[in-house]
Amino acid sequence: MQFKHPELLYALFLLLIPIIVHLFQLRKFKKVAFTNVAFLKEATLKTRKSSQIKKWLILCTRLLLLAAIIFAFAQPFTSKIDALNIKKETVIYLDNSFSMQAKGNKGELLKRAVQDIINNVLENENISLFTNDAVYKNTTIKAIKNDLLQLDYTANALSTKAALLKSNTFLKDKTNSLNNIIFISDFQNDTNNSGIKKDSLVNLHFVKLQPVNLNNIFIDSSYISNISPTNIELTVQLKQSGENIENVPVSLFNNDNLIAKTSVELIDKASAVFALPINNSIKGKITIDDINLRFDNSLYFSINNGSKINVLSINENDDSFLKRIYNAVEFSYTSTSTNQLNYNLIDNQHLIILNELNTIPNALISAIKAFTSQGGSLIVIPSKDITKSSYNTLLSNYATSFNNLIETEKQITSINYSHPLYSKDVFEKQVRNFQYPKVNSFYNVSSNGASAVLSYEDDNAFLYQNKNTFIFTTSLNSDNSNFKNSPLIVPTLYNIAKFSFKIPQLYYTIGEENRFDVDTQLQQDDILSLVNNEINIIPKQQYFNNKVVINTSENPSLSGTYSIKNRSENIANVSYNYNRNESHLVYNNLSNLKDVTVSDSVTEIFDTIKSDSKINALWKWFVIFALALLIIEMLILKYFK
């Protein structure tokens, strides 16, 4: 038992006063002689004995009465903690990711959780609450009630570990306070949840909200599967969790106009294929109708008309293999010799190829240096009889130089699979035993800072990369190498061109680092913006002579197709979609977590916390006890003879 005003207990010393009064009679009695009182002695003894018992009963009753009153004023109480001397800090993490759209017993998981928080937290209790995209620090439910009721879903999702680290930053003094961290989430399957380390000074509570229905149909992805002279074949991949669906309608829109519709039988996954006209600008949207999670029912994509990569090849040898790779559908390929080169073309290119030149003119060296410094890409394929001084004058700008020619046959055996040229959609797995291309001679190259993309069997590089410059160490003509006939040549040269000018993809995923290039020329102080109805975003951008490089990550935060604008001019379109990770309704098992209170009810967790810090006031009982003693004293005085 504890006391709110323990200093009042010193008043208990006042109980000595009635004890002294009863023990030491202040009134003195005088004996008076009286004759013939023998017959009264027996009655007198009995009366005195009864009087002494009555006095002691009254003394005890009054002492207990005064003690009860003193205890009542000291306000005693019971609690599991030292409630008066310890501060209470509560941090709530409310998951508002898209998976919380799922329906529970009382509606959407997020909306129900918000109502439970409002109903179970005192209006003026100091708390800190944060979601995946908002923070409310040292506030009250009364102050943030409207914000909570209007809380929307977000594409940002925090792992349990990240949320735990963030919640600890809200706790000021862990040692001298009662710390409670409450996680309210559906706890979707997250590999980062393993090995959670709980602070011993913090009480960690997990509220796992359970959906009643684990069925969900979603549009997983879309891609261009084939391009013909007249049509583009667009494939849409659908997936589902839960029960199989016999008939799922899939609609395709251009702007708001329905241009195609089909249906598929969905067993785990299925594909729908649409044919689109080539050379048409399309602001597309693919939709399905699913009542469970809504964020993955639509997928936006955009196809821009006339977006091609400009490739200039300066040749002194056969370039037929380059013409086959850089087809007219995706590339604007220009071929010229050194003598016929129009230097005005260089500034408009995205990729320049020096195809087996014997000597590089000084004017071309200067032009290429300026070109690469403005973000252009360069491929250097040396001839067998180069003028090393001219090559090295150019390559000195890229910390590389050609040395002597080594006429020894070597096989190209090593592929840097982690290199961006090969890391995506090139190899299904790492190949260790393929038909190695070979060369009959190669240059010994000195390089500082360049990385090897392809290497010979002795680990010397066949292809170097230094930023946006790619340098072959040998000629590729058929007399010197069979690399032209190797399957490696297509993804290597094709992807170099693709990286030289990143045409906006079919769509991008919100929350990832996305980069694309826009073919435009800006005037001084001009900037590009992404516009979608009322949304106007100025992304991070870098301007070069013939393109603007745009980088986006957290913004935009809403899915849709955005117009890339320079003031009022619409240059191109780019589409963004939400990540589909939360479409898979798979959840973590929290039963193996140690030192964590796990529940499926927000109300239950808050009741547990309240019981731990609850103060049971006892002063009323002491008042009742004092009144009872007063009544007992009155009864003794009246009826005790």
Number of C-alpha atoms within 10 A of each C-alpha: 10 18 20 14 13 13 9 15 15 10 13 15 9 12 14 10 11 14 15 11 11 13 10 9 9 9 5 5 7 5 5 6 7 7 6 7 9 8 8 9 10 10 9 11 11 10 12 11 10 13 14 11 12 15 14 14 17 19 17 15 21 20 20 17 22 19 20 22 19 20 24 24 19 20 18 21 16 16 16 12 13 13 19 11 9 12 14 16 21 22 24 19 22 22 28 28 21 24 29 25 20 24 22 17 12 11 14 16 23 28 20 16 25 18 14 15 19 16 13 16 18 13 15 11 15 16 20 21 22 19 22 18 15 12 11 17 13 15 15 18 23 13 12 14 16 10 12 19 12 10 15 14 18 19 24 18 20 18 16 21 17 12 18 19 11 14 20 15 9 18 19 11 12 16 11 12 18 21 21 19 22 24 23 26 23 25 23 21 16 14 11 12 17 13 10 12 13 13 11 9 14 20 17 19 22 23 22 21 23 19 20 12 13 16 20 22 28 26 24 21 16 20 15 15 11 11 15 10 9 10 15 18 17 16 17 20 15 23 19 22 17 14 13 16 14 10 11 17 13 20 19 21 17 17 13 10 10 13 13 14 14 13 14 16 16 18 15 14 17 16 17 18 15 17 15 17 14 17 16 13 16 18 21 22 21 20 18 20 15 15 12 20 20 18 23 23 19 21 26 26 23 25 21 19 13 13 18 19 24 21 25 22 22 21 20 17 16 12 16 9 13 20 14 10 17 20 11 12 15 15 19 16 19 15 16 14 15 16 10 9 16 10 11 9 11 21 17 16 23 28 27 24 18 22 23 24 23 19 17 20 15 12 9 15 17 12 15 20 16 15 23 20 13 16 22 26 24 28 22 22 21 25 22 18 12 16 15 17 14 15 21 17 16 21 19 12 13 22 14 21 20 21 14 10 16 12 12 9 12 20 18 21 19 20 17 15 17 10 13 12 19 17 12 11 8 13 11 8 7 9 10 10 7 7 11 18 18 18 23 16 18 26 20 17 18 11 17 10 12 19 16 20 23 22 19 19 14 11 12 17 24 25 22 24 20 17 14 17 20 23 24 20 22 24 25 21 20 12 9 18 21 15 19 15 12 13 12 16 15 17 17 16 16 15 15 20 23 18 19 22 25 18 19 21 18 18 21 23 19 22 19 12 12 15 17 18 20 21 20 15 14 15 7 6 5 11 17 24 21 21 19 16 8 6 11 14 15 16 17 15 17 13 19 18 18 20 21 21 18 20 15 18 16 14 17 23 16 15 20 22 24 23 22 21 18 17 10 7 10 14 14 21 25 24 25 24 24 23 20 16 13 19 24 19 20 14 13 14 11 16 9 8 15 12 14 15 16 19 16 15 16 24 16 14 19 17 13 13 14 13 13 14 16 16 18 14 17 17 20 13 14 20 18 14 17 23 15 14 21 17 13 17 18 14 11 16 14 9 7 12 9
